[in-house]
Amino acid sequence: MTDTLLQMNHITKTFPGVVALDDVSLTVERGTVHALMGENGAGKSTLMKCLFGIYREDSGEILLDAHPVVINSAKQALDLGISMIHQEPHPVRFRSVAENVWLGRFPQLIPGVVNHRKMREMTQELFKRVDLDIDPDTTAGELSASVFQLVEIAKAISYDAKIIIMDEPTSSLTEAEVGHLFEIINRLRDEGIAIIYISHKMEEILKIADEVTIMRDGKRVGTWPASELTTDLIINRMVGRELTNRFPPRHERRSDEVVLKVEGLTATSPRSFTDVSFELRKGEILGIGGLVGAQRTELVEAIFGLRGIASGTIYKDGQVIRNDSPKTSKKHGIALLTEERRATGIIPMLSVCDNTVIANARRYARGFVISEVQRHEAAEQEVRDLRIKTPSTDTEIADLSGGNQQKVLVGRWLLTDPEILILDEPTRGIDVGAKYEIYTLIQNLTRQGKSIIMISSEMPELLGVSDRIMVMCEGRVAGFLNDPSEFSQVEVMRLATSFMTQQSEKEAA
């Protein structure tokens, strides 16, 4: 016998120039994990924003415990017992963790006076419930993105939610943290809470979900028990076609020309990377692997001029260069696609056109006059070349799906005509179809003679796209894998934990 908690019936939502949801229905049972899957732009997030009161559906109805409800705001959703954990949380960085959890509902001694002692105790009790060992007085800005994601999960629980929406909750979590999250989810399921779980990671879906609803082009394709699905079936139903290979074939690399050489690079921060050396060849994809905390992002940001370098040398085409700023790096033909798309990539209130041309704005200026025609022509060319789904280049980039936002950022840097393109987690939060398009784009760029450095925490991606792999551990180079035919997850993990193992052995001795 089923116990239906939520019904969303015949939901339709349109935006100028696009039908985001077309007669979509969703049923969620109490005490289950219901996965919501689909390519970027399929309508998953729009459907959940209708449920959480961020958007108001144009037509259709929402029933909670068989009673019709109207949700016009996030506050109304929370009052009804519906919480949402967004893919990329935005903490109030200079306030405490406890204040972030209870923001807008602080316990008070008297009206207008916060009871900090009670708030701290409430936070400690909440964290015990999810086995989270964090001091409530810690400033939120001191926490990593992955740890704060777990804080957001605790915050969602604090609303006594009947339904918790999790949008790509593991995108920034380590393997151990994913295991911890799944323990929390199983506990919540046992308590009768329903979880709506949005993810592109099919292995996770098959492990944690009870049911899976797949969407495509704003419509519901269908709902199936997770036990009846396989990765291939999910991909086929998501993209509407067979996708026999997850990665495009590598093309043969013949050039031994070294375009970038790094020797003994050490960060100004004592806890960052140390004595890093490597070479990047023309037309090559050099993957950088490692666990969270390996200092991969810090390394490429230093190469791009965003972080200080204490010692070491960078050579470009055999000449010593000093990249003391992104502006200098651009002059040397180096571009960086940053890890956090929303925090350091897109400018959400600006249009697709503005976001595309901003890194190359001077090209469209004639004295003090900017050619709007040339700006739009350049942006529209990138939209066509990269197959970006957008109503127009005047659309705000915040209205695009994550995969299409990522393509805009790639187009931004391609307009600067870089020789070296550094990609930090280029497909994070992107569906399998959009990933394949990004991989194909990367391969096409190398065919044009461009060189790629790609950081990836997704092991299949690292192994399937790279020509060579450099593995880092605790800020140092642990080793290189030079032959794709010999790539293996085991070897990458062995190198990624090599210095940790050595330290453990020393401590044991």
BAVEXZA-640797 format. One line per field, with one value per residue (C-alpha): chain; residue in three letters; residue number from 1; x, y, z. Coordinates in steps of 0.05 Angstrom, whole numbers. Last residue first. Example, Ala and Ser with C-alpha at 12.3 -4.5 7.8 and 13.67 -1.06 7.14 Angstrom:
ch: c(A;A)
aa: c(SER;ALA)
i: c(2;1)
east: c(273;246)
north: c(-21;-90)
up: c(143;156)
This chain:
ch: c(A;A;A;A;A;A;A;A;A;A;A;A;A;A;A;A;A;A;A;A;A;A;A;A;A;A;A;A;A;A;A;A;A;A;A;A;A;A;A;A;A;A;A;A;A;A;A;A;A;A;A;A;A;A;A;A;A;A;A;A;A;A;A;A;A;A;A;A;A;A;A;A;A;A;A;A;A;A;A;A;A;A;A;A;A;A;A;A;A;A;A;A;A;A;A;A;A;A;A;A;A;A;A;A;A;A;A;A;A;A;A;A;A;A;A;A;A;A;A;A;A;A;A;A;A;A;A;A;A;A;A;A;A;A;A;A;A;A;A;A;A;A;A;A;A;A;A;A;A;A;A;A;A;A;A;A;A;A;A;A;A;A;A;A;A;A;A;A;A;A;A;A;A;A;A;A;A;A;A;A;A;A;A;A;A;A;A;A;A;A;A;A;A;A;A;A;A;A;A;A;A;A;A;A;A;A;A;A;A;A;A;A;A;A;A;A;A;A;A;A;A;A;A;A;A;A;A;A;A;A;A;A;A;A;A;A;A;A;A;A;A;A;A;A;A;A;A;A;A;A;A;A;A;A;A;A;A;A;A;A;A;A;A;A;A;A;A;A;A;A;A;A;A;A;A;A;A;A;A;A;A;A;A;A;A;A;A;A;A;A;A;A;A;A;A;A;A;A;A;A;A;A;A;A;A;A;A;A;A;A;A;A;A;A;A;A;A;A;A;A;A;A;A;A;A;A;A;A;A;A;A;A;A;A;A;A;A;A;A;A;A;A;A;A;A;A;A;A;A;A;A;A;A;A;A;A;A;A;A;A;A;A;A;A;A;A;A;A;A;A;A;A;A;A;A;A;A;A;A;A;A;A;A;A;A;A;A;A;A;A;A;A;A;A;A;A;A;A;A;A;A;A;A;A;A;A;A;A;A;A;A;A;A;A;A;A;A;A;A;A;A;A;A;A;A;A;A;A;A;A;A;A;A;A;A;A;A;A;A;A;A;A;A;A;A;A;A;A;A;A;A;A;A;A;A;A;A;A;A;A;A;A;A;A;A;A;A;A;A;A;A;A;A;A;A;A;A;A;A;A;A;A;A;A;A;A;A;A;A;A;A;A;A;A;A;A;A;A;A;A;A;A;A;A;A;A;A;A;A)
aa: c(ALA;ALA;GLU;LYS;GLU;SER;GLN;GLN;THR;MET;PHE;SER;THR;ALA;LEU;ARG;MET;VAL;GLU;VAL;GLN;SER;PHE;GLU;SER;PRO;ASP;ASN;LEU;PHE;GLY;ALA;VAL;ARG;GLY;GLU;CYS;MET;VAL;MET;ILE;ARG;ASP;SER;VAL;GLY;LEU;LEU;GLU;PRO;MET;GLU;SER;SER;ILE;MET;ILE;ILE;SER;LYS;GLY;GLN;ARG;THR;LEU;ASN;GLN;ILE;LEU;THR;TYR;ILE;GLU;TYR;LYS;ALA;GLY;VAL;ASP;ILE;GLY;ARG;THR;PRO;GLU;ASP;LEU;ILE;LEU;ILE;GLU;PRO;ASP;THR;LEU;LEU;TRP;ARG;GLY;VAL;LEU;VAL;LYS;GLN;GLN;ASN;GLY;GLY;SER;LEU;ASP;ALA;ILE;GLU;THR;ASP;THR;SER;PRO;THR;LYS;ILE;ARG;LEU;ASP;ARG;VAL;GLU;GLN;GLU;ALA;ALA;GLU;HIS;ARG;GLN;VAL;GLU;SER;ILE;VAL;PHE;GLY;ARG;ALA;TYR;ARG;ARG;ALA;ASN;ALA;ILE;VAL;THR;ASN;ASP;CYS;VAL;SER;LEU;MET;PRO;ILE;ILE;GLY;THR;ALA;ARG;ARG;GLU;GLU;THR;LEU;LEU;ALA;ILE;GLY;HIS;LYS;LYS;SER;THR;LYS;PRO;SER;ASP;ASN;ARG;ILE;VAL;GLN;GLY;ASP;LYS;TYR;ILE;THR;GLY;SER;ALA;ILE;GLY;ARG;LEU;GLY;PHE;ILE;ALA;GLU;VAL;LEU;GLU;THR;ARG;GLN;ALA;GLY;VAL;LEU;GLY;GLY;ILE;GLY;LEU;ILE;GLU;GLY;LYS;ARG;LEU;GLU;PHE;SER;VAL;ASP;THR;PHE;SER;ARG;PRO;SER;THR;ALA;THR;LEU;GLY;GLU;VAL;LYS;LEU;VAL;VAL;GLU;ASP;SER;ARG;ARG;GLU;HIS;ARG;PRO;PRO;PHE;ARG;ASN;THR;LEU;GLU;ARG;GLY;VAL;MET;ARG;ASN;ILE;ILE;LEU;ASP;THR;THR;LEU;GLU;SER;ALA;PRO;TRP;THR;GLY;VAL;ARG;LYS;GLY;ASP;ARG;MET;ILE;THR;VAL;GLU;ASP;ALA;ILE;LYS;LEU;ILE;GLU;GLU;MET;LYS;HIS;SER;ILE;TYR;ILE;ILE;ALA;ILE;GLY;GLU;ASP;ARG;LEU;ARG;ASN;ILE;ILE;GLU;PHE;LEU;HIS;GLY;VAL;GLU;ALA;GLU;THR;LEU;SER;SER;THR;PRO;GLU;ASP;MET;ILE;ILE;ILE;LYS;ALA;ASP;TYR;SER;ILE;ALA;LYS;ALA;ILE;GLU;VAL;LEU;GLN;PHE;VAL;SER;ALA;SER;LEU;GLU;GLY;ALA;THR;THR;ASP;PRO;ASP;ILE;ASP;LEU;ASP;VAL;ARG;LYS;PHE;LEU;GLU;GLN;THR;MET;GLU;ARG;MET;LYS;ARG;HIS;ASN;VAL;VAL;GLY;PRO;ILE;LEU;GLN;PRO;PHE;ARG;GLY;LEU;TRP;VAL;ASN;GLU;ALA;VAL;SER;ARG;PHE;ARG;VAL;PRO;HIS;PRO;GLU;GLN;HIS;ILE;MET;SER;ILE;GLY;LEU;ASP;LEU;ALA;GLN;LYS;ALA;SER;ASN;ILE;VAL;VAL;PRO;HIS;ALA;ASP;LEU;LEU;ILE;GLU;GLY;SER;ASP;GLU;ARG;TYR;ILE;GLY;PHE;LEU;CYS;LYS;MET;LEU;THR;SER;LYS;GLY;ALA;GLY;ASN;GLU;GLY;MET;LEU;ALA;HIS;VAL;THR;GLY;ARG;GLU;VAL;THR;LEU;SER;VAL;ASP;ASP;LEU;ALA;VAL;VAL;GLY;PRO;PHE;THR;LYS;THR;ILE;HIS;ASN;MET;GLN;LEU;LEU;THR;ASP;THR;MET)
i: c(509;508;507;506;505;504;503;502;501;500;499;498;497;496;495;494;493;492;491;490;489;488;487;486;485;484;483;482;481;480;479;478;477;476;475;474;473;472;471;470;469;468;467;466;465;464;463;462;461;460;459;458;457;456;455;454;453;452;451;450;449;448;447;446;445;444;443;442;441;440;439;438;437;436;435;434;433;432;431;430;429;428;427;426;425;424;423;422;421;420;419;418;417;416;415;414;413;412;411;410;409;408;407;406;405;404;403;402;401;400;399;398;397;396;395;394;393;392;391;390;389;388;387;386;385;384;383;382;381;380;379;378;377;376;375;374;373;372;371;370;369;368;367;366;365;364;363;362;361;360;359;358;357;356;355;354;353;352;351;350;349;348;347;346;345;344;343;342;341;340;339;338;337;336;335;334;333;332;331;330;329;328;327;326;325;324;323;322;321;320;319;318;317;316;315;314;313;312;311;310;309;308;307;306;305;304;303;302;301;300;299;298;297;296;295;294;293;292;291;290;289;288;287;286;285;284;283;282;281;280;279;278;277;276;275;274;273;272;271;270;269;268;267;266;265;264;263;262;261;260;259;258;257;256;255;254;253;252;251;250;249;248;247;246;245;244;243;242;241;240;239;238;237;236;235;234;233;232;231;230;229;228;227;226;225;224;223;222;221;220;219;218;217;216;215;214;213;212;211;210;209;208;207;206;205;204;203;202;201;200;199;198;197;196;195;194;193;192;191;190;189;188;187;186;185;184;183;182;181;180;179;178;177;176;175;174;173;172;171;170;169;168;167;166;165;164;163;162;161;160;159;158;157;156;155;154;153;152;151;150;149;148;147;146;145;144;143;142;141;140;139;138;137;136;135;134;133;132;131;130;129;128;127;126;125;124;123;122;121;120;119;118;117;116;115;114;113;112;111;110;109;108;107;106;105;104;103;102;101;100;99;98;97;96;95;94;93;92;91;90;89;88;87;86;85;84;83;82;81;80;79;78;77;76;75;74;73;72;71;70;69;68;67;66;65;64;63;62;61;60;59;58;57;56;55;54;53;52;51;50;49;48;47;46;45;44;43;42;41;40;39;38;37;36;35;34;33;32;31;30;29;28;27;26;25;24;23;22;21;20;19;18;17;16;15;14;13;12;11;10;9;8;7;6;5;4;3;2;1)
east: c(1133;1057;1068;1118;1070;1013;1057;1076;1003;983;1040;1014;939;929;983;946;880;905;934;869;827;867;904;949;921;921;998;1033;1008;1047;1067;1054;1063;1058;1004;977;973;974;965;988;950;967;923;862;789;768;812;796;723;716;749;706;747;771;825;838;899;887;932;908;933;867;858;866;806;764;779;757;693;678;687;640;588;594;584;521;491;512;484;525;535;611;630;691;721;777;792;857;860;928;936;881;838;807;740;752;751;680;657;678;640;578;585;584;521;490;507;480;414;401;359;420;451;400;372;398;437;370;322;382;407;482;502;577;587;518;520;593;573;515;563;611;554;524;589;601;532;538;601;631;648;702;756;729;713;693;762;766;712;750;738;668;646;607;579;553;520;488;459;481;448;483;555;580;646;673;616;566;614;657;717;745;754;824;856;929;952;1010;971;914;963;984;911;899;953;1026;1039;1114;1140;1206;1212;1213;1145;1117;1162;1140;1192;1195;1190;1142;1084;1022;953;907;962;939;995;975;902;926;963;908;858;901;917;908;855;799;832;877;877;904;891;938;901;953;952;1020;1054;1046;1105;1108;1140;1110;1157;1103;1028;989;997;1058;1022;1069;1060;1117;1131;1193;1192;1131;1136;1083;1084;1128;1131;1128;1074;1043;977;929;856;819;751;691;673;610;606;543;496;431;378;325;377;349;315;378;422;378;375;451;462;414;342;293;317;308;233;209;177;166;188;162;166;208;255;269;250;265;231;269;243;275;340;406;452;422;422;494;519;479;513;472;435;369;344;273;276;214;216;185;236;268;278;314;361;375;389;437;475;477;507;562;580;582;628;676;677;691;635;631;577;547;482;465;398;370;296;274;201;166;211;218;251;316;324;339;391;426;430;457;511;530;539;581;630;636;644;701;688;724;673;619;653;657;611;570;634;631;627;568;537;470;428;487;490;418;432;494;454;399;452;485;418;401;465;458;389;379;349;296;236;262;309;302;313;336;286;311;379;377;428;472;472;496;551;576;573;626;610;535;532;516;501;516;470;412;384;308;260;185;147;87;118;181;141;105;172;199;142;77;59;-15;-36;-87;-96;-79;-22;8;-26;2;-40;-32;-25;22;66;92;167;210;154;191;147;152;228;229;196;243;303;282;261;302;349;409;394;347;339;295;309;255;282;225;193;127;114;127;83;104;65;91;44;99;151;204;165;213;212;193;185;132;111;62;48;-2;-6;46;28;64;57;29;29;28;0)
north: c(66;78;152;138;88;139;192;145;127;200;213;159;175;205;159;96;127;141;71;38;80;55;85;35;44;119;118;173;165;214;216;242;316;354;396;341;290;307;261;283;247;241;240;257;247;178;170;238;233;163;188;248;296;331;383;394;427;435;452;485;457;460;385;402;448;394;345;397;411;337;331;391;360;294;330;363;294;266;322;379;393;394;387;433;415;466;476;509;530;541;574;623;658;710;692;620;646;673;613;567;611;608;532;529;570;521;462;497;513;584;637;662;680;735;730;783;730;699;644;604;533;539;497;514;541;573;607;626;660;695;724;750;780;811;846;868;900;933;968;1002;1077;1109;1097;1043;986;915;884;918;873;807;778;809;780;718;744;808;768;717;776;805;794;727;747;677;649;660;642;612;570;549;512;567;566;593;623;627;662;701;765;729;710;782;804;745;775;764;714;720;687;652;635;564;568;591;577;583;584;566;604;639;642;683;667;692;697;641;594;610;593;528;507;529;488;426;436;362;383;343;281;280;283;332;315;338;343;353;394;425;393;410;398;387;410;424;440;453;466;498;496;542;596;632;574;532;518;476;480;490;482;505;498;436;411;335;337;273;265;215;232;209;179;216;198;166;118;80;139;111;164;202;239;222;156;129;153;121;55;54;67;12;14;-36;-28;47;36;74;142;169;217;279;340;403;380;312;290;225;204;153;113;82;121;112;65;72;147;149;109;155;218;272;288;315;279;290;263;242;241;180;174;114;159;210;156;132;203;214;150;172;239;204;160;223;255;196;201;275;325;383;358;313;351;360;392;361;374;356;337;329;382;395;461;440;384;436;468;401;392;463;445;385;433;477;419;411;485;489;523;585;632;603;631;576;589;526;484;429;354;333;267;286;286;310;371;389;382;427;478;481;490;547;581;574;608;662;683;741;806;840;814;784;726;708;646;668;654;695;661;598;557;616;643;576;572;640;704;731;683;692;626;619;545;517;459;485;449;456;448;432;427;471;530;520;524;586;618;599;639;634;562;545;479;427;373;300;299;356;369;416;438;454;519;578;552;603;605;610;577;512;467;515;518;442;441;494;455;392;426;388;447;407;335;295;264;270;216;199;176;147;157;186;173;224;235;280;308;353;386;423;455;505;528;579;647;689;640;585;539;481;432;376;349;355;303;297;252;188;130;67;0)
up: c(269;265;254;198;165;169;137;80;68;66;17;-30;-25;-94;-123;-102;-122;-193;-197;-175;-222;-281;-340;-377;-447;-435;-429;-389;-317;-275;-202;-132;-149;-84;-50;-5;-61;-135;-195;-264;-319;-393;-455;-412;-432;-409;-347;-317;-337;-307;-242;-231;-189;-252;-266;-340;-370;-445;-504;-568;-634;-672;-660;-586;-591;-625;-567;-516;-555;-559;-484;-473;-519;-482;-416;-443;-457;-390;-348;-319;-244;-250;-323;-328;-260;-269;-343;-361;-434;-466;-534;-519;-573;-526;-556;-533;-461;-464;-504;-448;-400;-444;-447;-372;-369;-419;-374;-312;-345;-368;-331;-292;-360;-369;-439;-488;-527;-545;-524;-499;-512;-527;-587;-577;-648;-652;-584;-597;-663;-627;-576;-630;-670;-607;-589;-661;-666;-598;-621;-561;-567;-525;-576;-621;-573;-594;-584;-516;-488;-494;-425;-423;-490;-467;-402;-435;-491;-444;-406;-339;-271;-261;-274;-289;-267;-197;-150;-199;-240;-181;-211;-254;-330;-337;-400;-422;-486;-455;-458;-422;-367;-358;-349;-301;-256;-235;-291;-296;-359;-374;-448;-476;-508;-442;-382;-309;-255;-181;-115;-69;-119;-100;-124;-180;-233;-279;-256;-184;-200;-232;-168;-119;-158;-153;-79;-60;-10;-44;-73;-134;-209;-260;-332;-386;-453;-508;-573;-558;-498;-424;-378;-303;-238;-170;-112;-60;-64;-6;69;72;32;-15;-63;-91;-165;-175;-251;-294;-369;-419;-495;-500;-572;-573;-626;-651;-614;-644;-634;-573;-585;-556;-484;-455;-513;-532;-525;-553;-562;-524;-482;-413;-432;-465;-408;-356;-393;-401;-327;-308;-284;-255;-183;-188;-194;-255;-271;-341;-396;-360;-405;-405;-459;-425;-355;-318;-253;-212;-153;-91;-98;-60;-100;-170;-162;-138;-198;-243;-221;-256;-192;-165;-103;-78;-7;31;107;141;197;161;100;144;170;99;78;136;120;47;67;107;47;4;56;51;-25;-21;-31;-80;-128;-74;-61;-135;-117;-53;-42;29;40;108;137;211;192;226;174;120;166;176;101;94;146;103;43;89;95;20;6;57;123;148;115;160;223;275;334;321;330;278;287;243;261;229;293;332;287;306;380;374;334;387;441;403;390;464;485;432;456;407;433;390;428;494;503;430;387;318;261;202;200;244;207;185;256;282;230;253;211;163;107;102;65;-9;-23;-92;-109;-69;-9;-9;48;45;112;95;133;91;27;51;68;-1;-32;-69;-54;-64;-32;-51;3;-12;39;-1;-68;-121;-181;-254;-292;-299;-242;-192;-186;-123;-84;-66;-110;-169;-158;-159;-227;-253;-227;-264;-329;-381;-389;-366;-383;-341;-273;-211;-158;-108;-41;-1;68;42;-31;-86;-147;-205;-263;-319;-370;-407;-362;-388;-449;-480;-515;-455;-397;-391;-335;-338;-282;-299;-228;-174;-121;-55;6;-24;24;-20;0)
